[in-house]
C-alpha cells in the first residue's frame, strides 16, 4: 500500500503525525525511544486554579498532532504502528512536508524540548470567579494585578455595593482563559515585531 503514496522528498524532512486523543506525549516518547527519530511536540505549561486548589497543567499546542523528522519512505510503517499514533497526515495519496522554517520558528518560541511556561495572571477587565475564602463562588472583575506579589485586586458586589478586595492569584479562576487565548496572547508580542 505504501507504493501508492507520493513523497515530496527523499531527504529527511518534517512530517505531521496524528495521534490518538491525549496521546501526544506517549507517541512522541515512543518515537524518540524506540525509533530514535527527531520529534517535536510543542506544549504549554500553566497553572489552573480549581475549587480543589492550584493544578499545574500541560497541554499540547496542537492537540492530536506531533511533528516527526525523517525520510518518510523508510519510516512510514514504523511510525504508523507506533503506540499513540493514529496516522500520518496526508491529503489523498500525497504526504506533505512541514517547512523547516515553521518548525524552526516554533522551536525558537518553545525551545528544543517543546515546553513553554505561561504565566497566566489575569489582566485588568478579566472576569473571574473567587475559588477560595469567604467569597468563594462569587463573580468579580479584575481591577489590577501585582505580578511580583502574585496578588490581584478585584471588584465584586457585596450587599448590593461594588467592593474592591485584594486576593492571592491562586484564589481566583479565570472565566475565559483557554489554551487558544493563551496562544493568542503569546503570539501578539511576536506579531507586533514583524
N, C-alpha and C positions, 0 to 999 in steps of 0.2 A: 504494500500500500504506500510505502514511503516514496517509491519511484514516481508517483503522480504529483507530488509537491514540487512547486517551483521555488528554488532558493535564490535569493538575491546576491549572496556572497558565499564564496568557498573559503574565505578567511574568517578568523574569529570576529564575531560581531555580537552586539547586544540584541536579545530577543525578549519578548514578554511571555511569561507563562501564567496561565490562570490556575489559581489554587482552589482547593475545596474551602468552604466557608470557615473563617477564623483559623486557617492553617498556614498562613503566610510564613510565620516563624518556623514551623515544623518543616515545611518544604524547603525553605532557604537553608536551614541547618543540615538537612539530609543531603541536599545537592552539594553543599560545601564539604561535608564529611565523607560521604560515600563516593561521589563522583569527582571531587576535588575541582569543582568549577567555580568561577568567579560569579558571585551572586550579589545583587543589590536589592535590599528590602527597606526602603525609607519608612521610618516610624516617627510618630510624635509621642513625647512623654510629657504628661502634665498631671497636676493634682485635681482631683474632683472631690467636692465636698458632698457627702450624703448625710442622711439623718443618722447614720451609724458612725460618722466621722470622716476623716480625710482618707481618700483612696489614691494611690499612685497608679495611673492608667497609662498603658502603652497601646497605641492604636496605629494600624497601618495607614500610611498616607494614601495608598491606593488599595482599598480593601479588595481582596480576591486576586491580587496580581503581584508578581515579583519579576525582577529582571535577571536574565542569565546571559553570561558572555561565553560563547563557544563557537565551534564550527558546527552548525545545526545539523548538517548531513550526517556527521559522525555520532552525535549525541541525542538525536531526536527521540529514539525509542527509550533510551535510558531515562531521559527527562520525563517523558510522558508517563512512565510507570513508576516514578518516584513517589514515595509516601507523601501525601499532601497536595500533589499536583493533579489538576483536573485535565488540563490540555495545554497545548502551546497555541498562543493566539495566531490565528490565520484568517485570511479572507478568501474563501473558496479554496483553491489549491495553492495560494500564494502565502508564504510566511514572511511577513515584513520584518526588517531590522529596525531597531530603535537607534536614532542617530547618536553617535558618540557624544556630541555636544550637549544633548538633552541629559544624558546620564551624567556627564561631567558637571553641568550646572547643578543638578540635584545633589551630587556628591560634595560639591563646594558648600552648598547650603546645609546638608545633613551630615556631612562627614563620611569617612570611609565605612564606618560601621552602620551608618544609616539611621542613627538616633538623634533626634533634636529635642532638647528640653525646652518646653514652652512655659513661660511664666504667665499664667492666665489670671492675673489680678484683674478685677473688674475696672472699667473706666467710668468716668462721670456720665450719668444718664442711663447706665445699665440697670435693668430690672433684676432684683434678687429676691430670694426667699431666705429668711433667717432660719438656720438649721440647728441652732443651739441656743441655750439660755432661756430666759424668761419669755422672750418674744418669738420662740421657735414656731415656725409655720406662717408667720406674718410676712406679707409682701412689703418691699421697700424699694427705694430708688437710690442709687449711689450718688453721693454729692462730691466726694473727694477720696483719693487713696493716698496712703503713705507707704510706698514700696519698701523703704528701709525698715520701717517698724512693722510691716505686714499688717497694717491696720486699715480699716475702711470706715468712712463716715457715711451713714445712710439716713434717709428721710423716710419715716413711717408715720402712720396715723395712729395716735394713741388717744382714746377717749374723744374722738372727733377733731383732734387738733394735730397738725403736722408737727412732728418732733424729730429733732436731729440727735442721733446717737452714734458713738464710735464703737466698733466691734473688731475682733480679730478676723482676718480674711478667711480663716477656717470655719467661721461661724455663719457663713453665707453660702448659698447655692445660686449660681448664675442661671437665669432663666433660659437664655438663648445662646449659650456657648456650645458649639458643636465642633467637631474636627474641621468641618468645612469653613466655619467662621475663623477658627484659629489659623488655618492655612491662608485665608484671605488677608488676615492681619499680618502674617509673616511676609507675604508677598508684597504688600503695599509699600514698605520702605524700599524694597529692591526695584519695584516698577518705577518708583519716583526717580531712581538713579539713572534710568535709561533715557 
